[in-house]
Amino acid sequence: MKKLILVSFQSFFCLCTLSVAAQNFSGFKKELAGHKIVSVTEQSSGPSASGKESQPPVTTSGGARITVGNGGQSFNVVSKTLGFKTDNAGVTKSMCSFNRIKTISKNPFGEFFVDTDNPFERPVQMEKMGQGYDNLIKEKCSYTIARGEVKMETGSAGFSDFWNQFNPYLTLDSMLNMIVFSVPGSVNPVKGTEWTDSAQNEYVKVKNSYTVLNADGATMQVKCSGVNIFAIDNANENSNAISLKVQRLSSTYTGIIEVNKTTGVITKADFEVITANRKNVMGQKIDSERKETVKVTNSLD
């Protein structure tokens, strides 16, 4: 995209809404080479105010009636690390790993938790989930960043899927999502500047709107609102099995992010999110909504 040169027209662009291509991190900061970023996501979730959390009972083929509720609360903490190295050809490589995954769930059946830092007190009914989390902690994943593209070199699909399990998608570059923020070259990031971007792949469609709230100091503050629409998995659509798998249909969110202008690292982000989910129980679609808060803090060593 052709870069705009803004001098005396700054105030004009502060009042305009610019439509640009989705972030592709072609402006990835080489200053990150040789450094590590520790990113911590804290997410809490509960029933939304829409009333969609109460579901009618489902009748099985044997005549039994199953109640599928959505009234519980959960709290999740995910800590992860990215390390960056850049070679002489300008290709940046990143090694990614999870440090800690913690889940606390409260529902009418009780309180349950999984904490990879404390596997010894793990409830028996959470052992399968805990083993999955333990495997993610053991696994390493590597990416390359070159010519504005981020590509996975090593790592499982499960690792990649969980990397942004609780985060809104601001970009399709999953590894850098909610960690590095790239302002399009056509945008002059001064207070009041607005722009939009959108993108999609086979998994998710992303549409976001941004407004610069403050850009005077070393940190830029940006308001973001947007929506993620996820592809629907129809593999078990007509299955008569009782499945607890929850599929995200869409997420609508608004929040504030703070970005270090030198490195492009998001130092802090706070979002309010409404997520529409679907369960498939005995061939019946059970849709519900959850209200979430997502807080992200990133630190550069």
GIPE-V632753 format. One record per backbone hydrogen bond with DSSP energy under -1.0 kcal/mol. CO is the residue of the C=O (numbers start at 0). NH is the residue of the N-H. If there is no record, write none. Layout:
# GIPE-V632753
co->CO nh->NH
co->CO nh->NH
This chain:
# GIPE-V632753
co->8 nh->12
co->9 nh->13
co->11 nh->14
co->15 nh->193
co->17 nh->195
co->24 nh->27
co->28 nh->31
co->29 nh->32
co->31 nh->34
co->34 nh->83
co->35 nh->300
co->36 nh->81
co->37 nh->298
co->38 nh->79
co->39 nh->296
co->40 nh->77
co->41 nh->294
co->42 nh->75
co->43 nh->292
co->44 nh->73
co->45 nh->290
co->57 nh->65
co->59 nh->62
co->63 nh->59
co->65 nh->57
co->72 nh->105
co->73 nh->44
co->74 nh->103
co->75 nh->42
co->76 nh->101
co->77 nh->40
co->78 nh->98
co->78 nh->99
co->79 nh->38
co->80 nh->96
co->81 nh->36
co->82 nh->94
co->83 nh->33
co->84 nh->92
co->86 nh->89
co->90 nh->86
co->91 nh->144
co->92 nh->84
co->93 nh->142
co->94 nh->82
co->95 nh->140
co->96 nh->80
co->99 nh->78
co->100 nh->115
co->101 nh->76
co->102 nh->113
co->103 nh->74
co->104 nh->111
co->105 nh->72
co->106 nh->109
co->109 nh->106
co->111 nh->104
co->113 nh->102
co->114 nh->117
co->122 nh->125
co->123 nh->126
co->125 nh->129
co->126 nh->130
co->127 nh->131
co->128 nh->132
co->129 nh->133
co->130 nh->134
co->131 nh->135
co->132 nh->136
co->133 nh->137
co->134 nh->138
co->140 nh->95
co->141 nh->152
co->141 nh->153
co->142 nh->93
co->143 nh->150
co->144 nh->91
co->145 nh->148
co->148 nh->145
co->150 nh->143
co->153 nh->141
co->155 nh->159
co->156 nh->160
co->157 nh->161
co->158 nh->162
co->161 nh->164
co->171 nh->173
co->172 nh->175
co->175 nh->178
co->175 nh->179
co->178 nh->265
co->183 nh->186
co->187 nh->189
co->189 nh->192
co->192 nh->211
co->193 nh->17
co->194 nh->209
co->195 nh->19
co->196 nh->207
co->198 nh->205
co->202 nh->230
co->203 nh->200
co->204 nh->228
co->205 nh->198
co->206 nh->226
co->207 nh->196
co->208 nh->224
co->209 nh->194
co->210 nh->222
co->211 nh->191
co->213 nh->220
co->217 nh->260
co->219 nh->258
co->220 nh->212
co->220 nh->213
co->221 nh->256
co->222 nh->210
co->223 nh->254
co->224 nh->208
co->225 nh->252
co->226 nh->206
co->227 nh->250
co->228 nh->204
co->233 nh->236
co->235 nh->238
co->240 nh->281
co->246 nh->277
co->248 nh->229
co->249 nh->275
co->250 nh->227
co->251 nh->273
co->252 nh->225
co->253 nh->271
co->254 nh->223
co->255 nh->269
co->256 nh->221
co->257 nh->266
co->257 nh->267
co->258 nh->219
co->259 nh->263
co->263 nh->180
co->264 nh->259
co->266 nh->297
co->267 nh->257
co->268 nh->295
co->269 nh->255
co->270 nh->293
co->271 nh->253
co->272 nh->291
co->273 nh->251
co->274 nh->289
co->275 nh->248
co->275 nh->249
co->276 nh->287
co->277 nh->246
co->278 nh->285
co->280 nh->283
co->283 nh->280
co->285 nh->278
co->287 nh->276
co->288 nh->47
co->289 nh->274
co->290 nh->45
co->291 nh->272
co->292 nh->43
co->293 nh->270
co->294 nh->41
co->295 nh->268
co->296 nh->39
co->298 nh->37
